[in-house]
Each structure stands twice: as structure tokens, then as C-alpha cells.
Amino acid sequence: MPLPPPPSIDTSPISKGSVSITPNLLSKKQVKALLDDAKNLHLKGAFVPGGLRRRKTASRHKQNNDTAADAMKTTTDATTRICDICGIFDDAEAAGPSDARDDLLELMADLRDLLQIDLGIRLSESMELQYLRYPGGDGSNEQEKKSGFYGRHFDSSPEDESTCRRKVSLLLYLNDDTWDVKRDGGVLRAYLPRQQQQSKTAKKRKRQTDGDEERGSIQNIAPTGGTLVLFDSASVEHEVLPTHRERWAVVGWFLLEEDNNITTSQGRKNDRGEGQKRSSQPSHYSGDDQQRRSKKKKKRRRREG
């Protein structure tokens, strides 16, 4: 039986500094296929502790003559973030192919096209894409006994623009439909930008207390399987509240396309497009070649079917 068509995706909240939420983008069958793939990769040891991107101090950066990319380092900090990640373009690919991953890449290509049209921006064919797992606090080892969480943060900031061009953040939840936020926790909490909060409460401002305004600026999203979440990477501060059950998702970032006429330290192009930019990004930032291969494979499967 063919799967029903996915629901339409409303991207308008992204440009308004809010969060786009699309429930049931994936069917239960599609969610299970991706979840089984993620769990299999976890059993194979393909996941690593989630790291934090931090900028070196200016003196150390100058002393070492670091490039813009070298100025950023990745560290782990259990006081800020407890989760595991698996890069879909490197760690997962090395562990073996997956039809579910091929379908996911095709979905990412379609989403990129949709965002470019709706938001009027140019996005790179490369992106960051990972499986994301938060522990439930009921494991046998010391790390698994802790609940997963991620403190308040932005996915992109002005100081990162030279090495990280994140524009739109993406979450696609892979939990089953029995998830209960009161019992299982793991809520994604988004803090709406101040300007949006002001526009939302302008008529009620005189009657509201400061506490009421603060509550009004928060948007809580349950990590229900099949739900797609999109928001502007630099505008929406957010956090993941403690998880009391294993929590799974696909997390990704669509990147802004670099201006072809701009010469950078990483490469250059002339007016006729000659020359090729050298990328300093790790392999999980890529995916354009894999997406093209997955599309060809998908067409073959359709012809054979």
C-alpha cells in the first residue's frame, strides 16, 4: 500500500523568528526505519559524545597563526550538554549503506528547494546532518545514568560566520507515539526573539506582569515521532530539557551559499567561475554527492518495482 502524501510544510514562521512545526511529516513506517538504522549504528559504536564549538582566545589564536577554521575547537562539557551524535555523512556512511538514509537525503534535498523558494535565499548543497541520541538516565554505566539535556544556546552566532554558515536549523524526531512529556521529559524549549514577543503582546502589555511576558515568550515542542521542526539558526535560542527516556532525532543545519564573487582564504573563483573553493569543513558537512547517488538509487528502485 502506498504511503499517504506528507502534510504541507508552513515555513512562514522561520522568517518571523518563530518555529515551524509540522506534525506527522513521516509515517510510522518511515520513523521506524530511521530509528532502527540509528539504533543499529549506536550498537556498532558509531556514536560519539556531542561536542561544543568554542572559539579560542584571541591571544592564542594569534600566537598559533590559526586560520579561521582552526580558531574553532570542539570540546565536550557534561555541564552544558549530554547526548551522543553520529554524523550521517561520515560515521554512518562508514558503517554501511541504508535505504532509510537514502530516503532521508532525498527529503533533505526537497526541503532545501522549498526553503530557498519560500525564504528567498540561496542554500548550499552541502549541509550538516546527524543522528542525535539523548540518554534516559536509566543505563548501566556512569554516563548512561545521567539524563540527557542541552542548555540554552543559539545554533549560530556572528563570530562563527567565517567557519559556520548555518541558516536554518532542522529537527526530525524519531521517538514512538507513546512519548509523554510529563513522564519522559525531553521537551524542546524555544525562546522567541524579543521583537516577536513585543508584537505578540502589544495589546496586552499594560495588563501583563513581567512573569506573564516571560511565559509568553516560550514555545515548548514535544519530540513526537515524525514531527519536523525548523527555525532560524541565529535568531531562536533554545534548549532541550532533561530526558527520562532515550530520545532520538535527526538534527541538521542548512548552510548559506557563499557568494561566488567573494575571494576567501579557503579558495576563490573568478568572474568566469574558474577555480574551485577548497572546503575546510569535516565530512559530515557534505552530502551533495551522496544525495545525488541516493536519488539515482531511488529511481532504480522505482523502475524495478
N, C-alpha and C positions, 0 to 999 in steps of 0.2 A: 504494500500500500504506500503510495507516495506521501511524503511528509507535507503537512499544510504549509502554505506560504508564511514567511515570518511577518510579524507586525511591522508597521511603518515606524521609522525612527525619527523623532522630533529633535532636530539639532538646534533649534532656536534658543534654548536656554543657555547654550555654551557661550554665545556672543554677548549674552546679558549677564555673564558672571555667575550663572547658576549651574545646576547639574541636570543633564539629560538622562532620564531613566526609562529604559524600555524593558518591561517585564516579558518573560517568555519569548525572547528573541530566538533561543534554541529550544528544540523539543527535548523531552526527557531522554530520548534515544541518543540525541547528539550530545547532551550533557554527560550521559553515562560513558559514551565513547571517549570523550576528552578526559573525564575523571579517571577512567581505567588506565588511560595512557599515562597520566600524571602519576598515579599510584605505582604503576609498573616502573617508571623512571625513578621514583623515590626508592623502591626496593633495590634497584640496580646501583644506588648510590650516586645518582646524577644531580641531586640537590646539594646546595651549599648554603651556609648561613647568609641571610640577607645582609648586605653591607650598606654603609652610609657614605655618600660622596662628600668629601670635605676638602676645602681649599687650604693649601699650605700657607704658612705665614709669609708675608711679603719679603722679609729678610732672607728666609731660607730659599724661597722661590728665586730671588735674585742671585744668591750665592751659588746655587747649583746651575744657573743659566737654563732653567727649565723652559720648555715650550709651554704653550697654553694648555695642551693636553696633559703634560707632565705635572702641571700645577695642581691638578686634582688628584686626590688619592682616595681609595676605598678602604674603609675600616669597618669593623663590627663593634656594636655597642649595645649590650643587652639592657642597658638602662633606657634606651630610646626605641629599640626595635627588636622583637623576637619573631623570626619567621625564617623559612627556607625558600630558596628560589632555584629554578632550573631554566637556563637560557634556551629558548626553543630553537635558535639558530646555531647553537654550538653544542651545549651539553646534551640536549635531547637528540640532535642530529647524529652525534657521535654514538649514541646508544642504539640507534637503529631507526628505520623509517616507520611511519604511521599514517594510515589513511585519515584518521581523525585530525592529525596535524595538518595534512594537506588541505582538508576542508576548511580548517581554521585559517590558513594562509589565504585561501580564496576569499573567505569572508573579510579578512583584513584589507585585501585589495579593493573589494567593493565598498567597504567603509571609507577608505581613503578617497575614492572617487566621490562619494556622497558628501564628505566633509569639504572637499575642495570646491564643489559646486555651491553648497549651502552657505559656507562661511566666506567664500570668495578669496581663498588663499591657495598658495602652491605648497604642497607637501612632498617631501622626499619619498622616493620609492623604498628607501631604507627606513627601518623603524626599530625600536626596542620591543621585544616581546618575550615574556617569561611565564612559566608556571609559578604560582605562588601558594605556599602552604603555611598556615599558622597552626602550631600545636594546640592541643586541647587541655593541656595541663594534667593529663592522666597517664603519661608514659612511664616507662620503667627507668630510663636514665635521668640524670640530673637536669639536662636541658629540656626533656620532654615533660618533666614535672611542672614546668613553668607554663603559664598561659601565654599564648601569643598576643602581640599587640604592636602598634606603631604609633608613636606620639605625634602631636600636631606638627605639620610640615607643609611646605609647598613642593611640588614636583620640579619646579624650575624657578630660577631667580636671575636677575640681571647679571650678576657676577659669573654665572655659569654659561652665558650665551656663546662664549668662544669655543666651548667644548661640548655643550649640551643644548641642542636647539629644540627642546621639547615644546610642542604647541598644544596638543590635545591628549589628555590622559584617558586611558581606557581600562575598564574592569569588566570581566565577564565571569560571573560566578558559576561554580561547578558543584555546589552543595545540593543535596536532595531536598525535596519539598517538605520534609519534616522539620526543617530548621526553625527553631523557636528562639527569637532574640532574648526573651526573658530567661530562658533556660540555658541557651547556648552562647549568648553574647555575640561578639564579633561584628557589631554594627559599624558601618562606615559613617562617620560623622563629618559633615561638611560645614564650614563656616563661610557664610555668604559674604562677599565683599561689602564694605561699609556703604558704598554708594547705592548698591542694590537694596540693602536694608533700609536706607533712608527713603528710597522711592516706595518701598512696600508699606512703610508705616507712616508716611507723611500725614495722612488724615487722622491717625490715631496718636500722634506723637505727644500731644498735650495731655492725653489721658493715661499714657503708659509710664510705668516706672522703669528705671534702668534695668532691673531684672527682667521685666517683660520684654524689653527690646533685645536683651541678650538671648532669651529663649527664642525669639522670633527670627534670629539670625542663624539658627542652627537647622540643618537638614539631616535627618537620620535615614539611612538606607539599609534595609535588611539584605544580607548576602544570599538571597534566594536563588537557587539554581536556574540558569537560563537567562538571568537578568543582565542587561548591558547597561553600563554606566559610563558617561562621557562628560568631561569638563575641561575648561581651560587650565593648562598646567601651571601657569604663573599667577592666576587670579584666585583660585579656590584653595584655601588652606583646609586641611582635612586630617583625620586620624582614624585608626582602627581601634575600637575598644576591646578590652581583654576577651579572649576566646575561651570557652569552656568545653569546646568540642573541636575536633580537627576541621579546619576551614580551608577550602580550596578555591582557587580562582586563576584566570588568565589575566595578567596585567601587562599593559603595553603603553607606548607613547609614540604618537605620530610626530614626526620631526618636520620643521620648516625647511623648505628647499632653499639652498644657498643661492644668492644672486650670482648668475654665471659671469657677470661683468666685473665682479669683485675679485681682486687678487689677494690670496691669503698665504700664510706661511706653510699651509698644507698642500698647495698646488695652485694652478692657475689655468685660465682659458683666455684665448684672445678673442677678438670680435668675430672670428670665423669659427669659433668653437674648437680650435686646435689645442692639443694638450689635454691632460687628464689630471683631475684632482686626486691627490693621494689621501686616503682616509686614515685617520688615527684612531677610529672607533674600534672597540673589540667586536668580535664576530657576531655577538647577539644584537648588535645594532643593525645588522644587514637583513637580508631576506628577499631582496628583489629577484635574485636568481632562483631561489627556492620557490617563490611564488609563481614564477613562470613555469618551472618544472611541474608544480602541483596542478596548474591549470591544464597543461598538456596531458598529464596523467588522468585528470578528471574527465577530459574529453574522450580519452581512450576508453575509460570505464563506461561512459555513456554509450559509446558506439558498440562496445562489446555486449552491453546489457540490452 
